[in-house]
Amino acid sequence: MTVEEKPNRDRITQVRFSGLRTAADIVLDCEPMTVLIGPNGVGKSTLIEGLELLRKLSLGPEFLRALNDDHGGAAWLLRRNTSELKLGADISDGQSVLSYDIVLARRNGSFVTQSESLRIEGDPVYVRDGDTIVGSSEAGSALPSGTIYTKWPLLSMLLAASPTAARAVNALAGIEVHVPFATQARWFGPGAAPERTMRGDAIVQSTDRLDRGGANLANAVHELRNRHDWADTLETIRLVIDEDIIDVTTPASASGGSIGLSVTYRTSGSIPAFALSDGTLALLGLIAIARLDGGESTRSLLVMDEPELHLHPGAIGQIVALLEECSAKHPVVIATHSDRLLDSLSDPASATVLCDLDERRSLQLRRPDKPQLERWLAEYRGIGQLRAEGYDKLVFPTPKTANNG
C-alpha cells in the first residue's frame, strides 16, 4: 500500500523521553507507521505511557495532578537514581516545525516544572528556566508577570494569546492512545470485569472518538451511522468481520437515555453486544477508531498497544491495512507481539523498531538494515517469520551511538 501524506494537518513527528523508567534517553522518530517490537519488559509499554504523558500536557494545571493520580507520580515514573523527567515532541504541518520540551524535577516527592520551551523553526516562542521566562513578541503579552507558580507548565496558559502555543496544545491533545479493549463478559464475576465495557449500554452522547477501552462503542457506531459514508463503513465491517452481517444498529434501551449495540446477521438475526464474541467487539472497536477522526482536537498521532488481541490471524492483515490508511493522515504507533501483524506491513523496513536493553538496562531502539532485510525477505514472508525462526537480530544492527530512533 502506498501512503501519501496529506498537508496542513499538524502531526507528531518526533518524541523525546529521558528519565522515564527504562527510557533513560530516547528519541523516536514517528514514521507514518511505527511498529514497536521486542521482548517483554524492555520498555514498549513505557513508550506508550510516555506518549500518554505528552497528551496530558494539554490539560494545563491538571497535568501534574494526573501524573500523580493516573501514573503514580515521581516514585513510579522516574528511573532509579534519576531526579528529572524530560518530555518533548516535534509537531509539523508540512510547512513549519514546532518543538516543545519540558523538564520536571522531583522535589519533596512530587514533580515541579524545572524548565520548559516552545520553539518554531528553532526560534523561541518562550523559554522558561525555573521562575525566569523569556518570550517572543507573540507570547510576551500573555506571559504572567512576577513570580510564577513553579509547578504548572506554561503552555496551556498561552493558549488564547499565542497561535503557536495553541497549535502545540491542540497537537498534544490530538494524541490518541488506545490500550486493549474491555471486552470482559459479566459471567467473569465481580472484580474480573471493569464497571464499563464494550458490552454494556451507553448514555447517549455525541462523540468523535472511541474511548480508551471502548466503553462508548455504541455511541461511536451511532455517530458513524449518521455519517454520509456509513455504507462504506458497513462494507468494511462485512469485509473485516463477517460477510453474513447485514447491519449494525444502536437500539434504544427500555429505560431510556441509553443505547446499546446489536449486530444483525443474515442467517442468525440480531445479536446484542453482551452476546458477541470478544473478537467481534474488538474488530468493531478498531474499525471505529480508523473511521472516527476529527472534532475539537484533530488526531495528530494514533497509538495502539497490542491491537491484535482477541483477533483471528486472518483478520490481522485487514486491520493493518486500515491502520496504514490512517497513517496517510497522521502517524500511527503500534506496540505488538504479533508475527502476523509484522508480516502484513507494506514497508517493514521503515515501520519496524526493535526495542531492547543495553548493559545498563536502558532502552535502545534499532531499525532494520534495509538492504539486509530485503535479502532476507526474498525468502521469508516478513519480519514476523524472521523473528519466529530466530533471525530477527541479524537484520537489526547494534547501535553505534546513543539511543535514538
N, C-alpha and C positions, 0 to 999 in steps of 0.2 A: 504494500500500500504506500503510495507516495503522499507525503504530508506536506501541504503548502501552508505556510504561516500567513495569517491574516493580520493586517496592520491595525494600528490605532486602539488596541486593547493593551492595557498595562499587564505585563506578565512578570512573575518572579523568575529571574534568570539565574540567580546565584544566591546561595545561603551560606552563612558562616556561623560556626559554633566553636566555643572554646570554654573549657572547664565544665562541660556538661557530661558527667559520668565518663564513659569510655571515649566520648568525643572530646579529647584533650585539645585538639586544634584541627578543625576540619573545614574545608571549603568544598562545597558541592555545586558544580555547575548543573543547572536544571535544563537538560535537553528537552526537546518536545516529549520524548518518552525516557524516563529514567527508572530502571528496574534494579532494586537493591537485592542482592542475594548474599548468602554466606551462612556459616554455622550458627546455631543458637548461641546467644549470649555475647555476640561480638559488638552489638550496638545498632542494629537496624531499627529496633523499636525506639531507641534513644533518638535517632534522627527523626523518626515520625513524631515523637513528642516535641522535639526541638521545633519542628515546623508548626506544631500547635502553639508553642510559646510565641513564635513570631506572629501568629494570627491574634493572639490575645493582647499583643502590644497595641492593637487598635482600640482596646477597651478603655484606654486612658487611666484615670485614677483607680479603676477596678483591677488593673493589671497585676499589681503587687498582691492584692488580696487573693486573686485567682491563683497566683504562684503558690501561695500557702495552702489554700483550701483544696485546689484541684491537683496539685503536683507535689505536695509535701514540703514545700519551701526549700531553704538552703540545705537543710540536713539531707534531703533525698535527691536533690538535683546536682549539687556540686561534686565534682571529682575529689577523691581523697587528697588531702594536703593542698587543696586549692581554695582560694578565698574570693575569686571573681568568676562570674558567669558572663560570657560575651555572646551576644546575638547580633546578627547582621543579615541584610538582604540587599540585593540589587534588583531594581524594578525598571523594565524597559517597555516603551510603547513602539519601538522600532525607530524612533526619532531622537529620543534623549534617554539617558540612564540616570536614575536616582539611586543613591547609595545611603542606606540608613544603618547606623551601628549604635549599640548601647552596651555599656559595661555596668553590671550590677555587682555591688560589693557586699560581702557579708559583714554585718555589724550587729552585735548583740543577738546573734542567732537569726536575724532577718535580713532581707535584701533592701538596699537603698541604691538609688541611681548614682553611680560614680561619675560617669561621663556619657555623652550622647552627641551624635552629629547627624545631620542630614545634608547631603550634597547633591547637586545636579551637574552632570558632566564634570565632576571633580571640584566645582566651585561651591563653597559652603553656603547653605541657606541659614544654618545656625550651627554653632559648636558650643558644647557645654562641658565644663570641667568642674565638677562639684557644684558650687554655688555661683560660679562665674560663667557668663554667657556672652558670646559674640554672635551677632546676627547680621544678615544682609539687609538691604533696604526693604526687601519683600517681607521678611519676618520681623524686622525691628520694631514696628509699631505694635505688634502683638505680643512681644516678649514681656514677661512680667518684670516689674521693677522691684528693686530692693532684694531682700533675701528670699530665695526660692525654697519651697518645701522640698527638701532634698529627695524624698522617696519617689516622687512621681516623675515618670517620663514626660518630657515637654511636648512630644509630637502631637498628641491629640489636642493640646491647649492652643495650638496654632491652626487648627483645622479651618476655622472660619476666616482667618485673615490671610493665610498663605495658600495659594493654589498648589504649590509644590508639596507642602505638608498634607494638603487634602488628598493629592494623588497618592502619597505614600500610605496614609491611613486607609484609604479605600482599597489599595492593593493588598495591604496586610489583612484587612477584613475579608478580602476575597479568597484567602487561602481556605480551602475546604478539606478537612481531614476526616476520613472515614475509617473506622475500625470494624472488625467482624460484626455482622448483623445479629440483633437479638431475635432469634427465631424460636427460642425455647417454648415448648408446649406446657400447658398448665399441669399436666399429669406428672411433670418432673418433680413437683412438690414445692412446699414453701421454702424460700431461700434459694432454690435452684434456678428460678427464673426471675428476671427483674420485673418491677411493677408494670412497666410499659414495654411491650414487644411488638413485632410486626403483625402479630395475630389479633390484637385487640382493636376495638373501635377507637376512633379518634374524634375529639371535639372538632367540629367544622371550623377550619381556619384556612385562609389563603396562604399559600406557600410558594416559594420559588426554589426551595432546596429540600432534599431529603435530610431529615435529622440524623445525627450520628446514632447508629444502632437501628435506624429505620422505623421507629415507632409511629411516625406520621405518614407511613406508606399510603394509607387510604387517602389522605389529603393530597399527597403527591400525584397519585393516579387521577384523582378528581381534577386537579389542575391540568394534567396532560389531556384528559378527555375534553376539556373546554378549549383546547388549542386547535388551530386550523389544521395542524398536521397529525391529528390523532390517528387517522387512517394509516399513516406511515409508522407511527409508534406501535399500533396494534399489529401491523405486519411484522415489525421487528420482534415483538413478543412471540408471535407464532413461529417465526424462523428460529429464534434462540431457544424457546422453551418447548413448544409442542404445536405442531400444525393442526391438531384437533381443537385448539382453542378458537372460539368464535367471538368472545368478548371478555372484557374485564370491567366490572362495574363497581360502584361505590354506593350500595343501598343505605338508606337512612335507617338508624336504629329505632326500635319501637319506642324507646323513652324520649326520643327527640334530641336535637342538638348535636348528635354524633353521627358519623358514617362508618360503615365497615368496608370490607373488601371482599369481592367474590369473583372467581374465575369460572366462566361458562365454557364447558366442553361440548362438542357436537354429540358425542356418544354417551356422556355421563351426566350432563346437565350442570347446574351451578354448584360450586364447592366453595364454602366460605373460608376466610383466611385461617381460622383456627384448625381447619382440617387439611390445609395444603401442606405439601412436603417442605422441609427446610430448604431444599434446593430451589423449588419453585419460588418461594418467598425471596430468597437471595437473588435470584435472577431478575425478578421484578424490581427489587431494590437497585440493582446495578443498572438496569435499563432506565429507571427513573433518574438516577444520578447522571447518566450520559445525556438524557434528554432535557433535564432541567438545568438551565443556566441563565443567569441574568438577575433582574430585580435591583434592590437597593445597592448591593455590592456585587458587581460583576466578578465572576470567578477569575482569579489570577493564577491559581495553582490548585490542581486536584491531587489529593494524597490518599492512597488506598493501602491499608495494611491487610495482606493476605486475602485478596478478593476471591481467590479460588475456593475458599472454604464452603463446604456443602455442595459443590458443583460436580456434576458428572464430567469426566475428562473431555467428552465430546463437545461440551458447551464452552469450554475454556477458550478455545480459538475464536469463537464468536464474540466473547466478552473482550478479548484482546483487540479484535477489530473495532469494537465500539469505542474502547479507550483510545485507540490510535486515531480514530476520527475526532475525539475530543481534543487530542494533542495538536490538531490543526489550529485550535483557538487559544489554547493555554497549555502550559507544561503539565505533564502527568507524572507523578512519582508513585511507584508501587514497591512494596516490600513483599517478597514471596519465597516460598519453598517449593513451588510447583515447577517440575521439569517440563510439563506440558505447556505451561504458560510461556516459559522461555523458548520452547521450540516453535511457538506461534508468532514470535516477534518478527516484524518485517525487516528491521535493521538492528540485529542484536549487537553489532559492533559499537554502535552509537549509544544504545539504550542501556546495556548491562553494566552494572557496577558491583564488583566483588568486595564485600566488607569482611575484614579480618583484623586480628590484633597483632601488634608488634611485640617486641620483647618487654616493653613497659606496660603492656595491656592497654595500649592506646589504639583506638580505631584508626585503620588506614583504608583508603578507598583505591581500588585498582580497576582500571578499564582494560578491556582486552586489546591485545596486539592485533590490529585489523588484518594485516597480511597473513599472520599465523592462523588467525581464526578462519579466514577464507579458505586456507588449505585444508583445515580440518572439516569445514562444512561441506566440502566436496564429497565426503563420505558419511557424514552424520547429519541427522535432521536439524540439529541446532545445539545451542549451549546446554539445554536440558539433557539431551542424550549424552553429550560430552561429560557433563557433571555426573550423571548416573553411572558412567563407566570409569570415573576417576581421572579423567584427562583435563578437567577444567583449569587446573593451576598451570597447565602448560601454555595456555593462551592468555593468562593474566600475569604480565611481568611484575616483578617485585619493584616497588617504588624506589627511585634513586634519590629522591628529595623528600622534604617534609610532606606530611599528609596533605593531599589535595585531591580534588575531583576532576 
